[in-house]
Amino acid sequence: MTVTTPQPLLIGIDSSTSACKAIAWNLHGEAVSSGRAAHTLAQPHPGWHEQDAEEWWSALIHAVRDCLQGINPAQVEGISLSVQRETFVPVDAHGKPLRPALVWMDTRAHQQVAGLAEELPDFHSLTGKRMSVNLLPPKWRWLQAHEPQVAAHAAQV
């Protein structure tokens, strides 16, 4: 009688702008199971793009549960996570979101870009990125100017 060991699996999770996807891969690079859950993208004003971080969590749970239905969870030996570029959400000391996340494609912080580029002249050489409206520093400055109560209570972003 031959005893076979279950094949190891890896789960890749992609929390993108439109959905959370979880895919279980075998060591040959073949997808063996998957799950997906959409989440909404709000646009409260032209150029503004926001998401509810609690919805990210719900989508993650749904996608992973669906993925696990097609496999033996004991075979999972690793998990990888990919997220949405420079999207961020300020949270309090308990990890509770203080407002909807500002998504990477949000363009509300145009005025803050020029000032930060002058204040941080080495930004490009240090990060490899040019200061732009898509990055966290201008959005954080916008938040400080327009939602100071949120910025003051943020323990992390």
C-alpha positions as CSV (number, residue, x, y, z in Angstrom):
1,M,0.0,0.0,0.0
2,T,1.4,3.4,-1.0
3,V,0.8,6.4,1.2
4,T,0.8,9.7,-0.7
5,T,1.4,13.0,1.0
6,P,-1.0,15.8,0.1
7,Q,0.5,18.2,-2.4
8,P,1.5,21.6,-0.8
9,L,-0.5,24.6,-1.9
10,L,0.0,28.3,-1.8
11,I,-2.8,30.9,-1.7
12,G,-2.3,34.2,-3.5
13,I,-4.7,37.0,-2.4
14,D,-5.2,40.1,-4.6
15,S,-7.1,42.9,-3.0
16,S,-7.6,45.1,-6.0
17,T,-9.7,48.2,-6.7
18,S,-12.7,46.1,-7.7
19,A,-12.6,42.8,-5.8
20,C,-10.7,40.5,-3.6
21,K,-9.5,37.3,-5.3
22,A,-8.0,34.2,-3.6
23,I,-6.4,31.5,-5.7
24,A,-4.8,28.3,-4.5
25,W,-1.8,27.2,-6.5
26,N,0.1,23.9,-6.6
27,L,3.9,23.8,-6.8
28,H,3.6,23.4,-10.6
29,G,2.0,26.8,-10.9
30,E,-1.4,25.4,-11.6
31,A,-4.5,27.1,-10.1
32,V,-6.5,24.4,-8.2
33,S,-9.2,26.5,-6.6
34,S,-10.3,30.1,-6.4
35,G,-12.7,32.6,-4.8
36,R,-13.7,36.1,-5.6
37,A,-15.8,38.8,-3.9
38,A,-16.4,42.3,-5.4
39,H,-16.3,45.5,-3.4
40,T,-17.6,48.9,-4.2
41,L,-15.7,52.0,-5.3
42,A,-17.4,55.2,-4.2
43,Q,-16.9,58.5,-6.0
44,P,-18.4,61.1,-3.7
45,H,-17.1,64.0,-5.8
46,P,-15.4,64.2,-9.2
47,G,-11.9,62.8,-9.0
48,W,-12.4,61.4,-5.5
49,H,-12.3,57.6,-5.1
50,E,-12.9,55.9,-1.8
51,Q,-13.6,52.5,-0.4
52,D,-14.9,51.1,2.9
53,A,-12.1,49.1,4.6
54,E,-14.7,46.9,6.4
55,E,-15.9,45.9,3.0
56,W,-12.3,44.8,2.1
57,W,-12.3,42.6,5.1
58,S,-15.7,41.0,4.2
59,A,-14.6,40.5,0.6
60,L,-11.4,38.8,1.9
61,I,-13.3,36.4,4.1
62,H,-15.7,35.5,1.3
63,A,-13.0,35.0,-1.3
64,V,-10.8,32.9,1.0
65,R,-13.7,30.8,2.2
66,D,-14.8,30.1,-1.4
67,C,-11.2,29.2,-2.3
68,L,-10.9,26.8,0.6
69,Q,-14.0,24.9,-0.3
70,G,-12.2,23.4,-3.3
71,I,-9.1,22.2,-1.4
72,N,-8.0,20.6,1.8
73,P,-6.9,23.6,4.0
74,A,-4.3,21.4,5.7
75,Q,-2.4,21.5,2.4
76,V,-1.9,25.3,2.5
77,E,1.7,26.1,3.4
78,G,1.9,29.7,2.5
79,I,-0.2,32.8,1.8
80,S,0.8,35.9,-0.3
81,L,-1.0,39.2,-0.4
82,S,-1.1,41.9,-3.1
83,V,-2.8,45.2,-2.4
84,Q,-3.9,48.4,-4.2
85,R,-0.8,50.5,-4.8
86,E,-0.9,53.6,-2.6
87,T,-4.4,53.2,-1.2
88,F,-4.6,53.9,2.5
89,V,-7.0,54.1,5.3
90,P,-6.4,56.0,8.6
91,V,-7.2,53.8,11.7
92,D,-7.4,54.5,15.4
93,A,-5.3,52.8,18.1
94,H,-7.6,49.8,17.9
95,G,-7.3,49.4,14.1
96,K,-10.8,50.8,13.5
97,P,-11.1,52.8,10.2
98,L,-11.7,56.5,10.9
99,R,-13.0,57.2,7.4
100,P,-13.2,55.5,4.0
101,A,-9.9,54.7,2.4
102,L,-8.5,57.1,-0.2
103,V,-7.9,54.9,-3.2
104,W,-4.7,55.2,-5.3
105,M,-6.5,56.8,-8.2
106,D,-8.0,59.6,-6.0
107,T,-6.9,63.0,-7.3
108,R,-8.2,65.4,-4.6
109,A,-4.7,66.4,-3.4
110,H,-3.4,68.4,-6.5
111,Q,-2.7,71.5,-4.4
112,Q,-0.6,69.5,-2.0
113,V,1.7,68.0,-4.6
114,A,3.7,71.2,-5.5
115,G,4.3,72.1,-1.8
116,L,5.5,68.7,-1.0
117,A,7.8,68.5,-4.1
118,E,9.5,71.7,-2.8
119,E,9.7,70.4,0.8
120,L,11.0,67.0,-0.2
121,P,13.4,67.7,-3.1
122,D,15.0,64.2,-2.8
123,F,11.8,62.3,-2.8
124,H,12.3,61.0,-6.3
125,S,15.9,59.9,-5.8
126,L,15.0,58.2,-2.5
127,T,11.8,56.5,-3.5
128,G,12.1,56.1,-7.3
129,K,8.7,57.9,-7.7
130,R,8.0,61.4,-8.6
131,M,5.7,63.3,-6.2
132,S,2.2,62.9,-7.6
133,V,-1.4,63.0,-6.5
134,N,-1.5,59.2,-6.4
135,L,0.9,58.9,-3.5
136,L,0.2,59.0,0.2
137,P,2.1,62.2,1.3
138,P,-0.1,64.6,-0.7
139,K,-3.3,62.8,0.3
140,W,-2.2,62.8,4.0
141,R,-1.6,66.6,3.7
142,W,-5.1,67.0,2.2
143,L,-6.5,65.0,5.1
144,Q,-4.7,67.2,7.6
145,A,-6.1,70.3,6.0
146,H,-9.7,69.2,5.3
147,E,-10.3,66.5,7.9
148,P,-8.1,67.5,10.8
149,Q,-10.1,65.5,13.4
150,V,-9.4,62.3,11.4
151,A,-5.7,63.0,11.1
152,A,-5.5,63.9,14.8
153,H,-7.0,60.5,15.8
154,A,-5.1,58.4,13.3
155,A,-2.7,56.0,15.1
156,Q,-1.7,54.4,11.8
157,V,-2.4,54.5,8.1
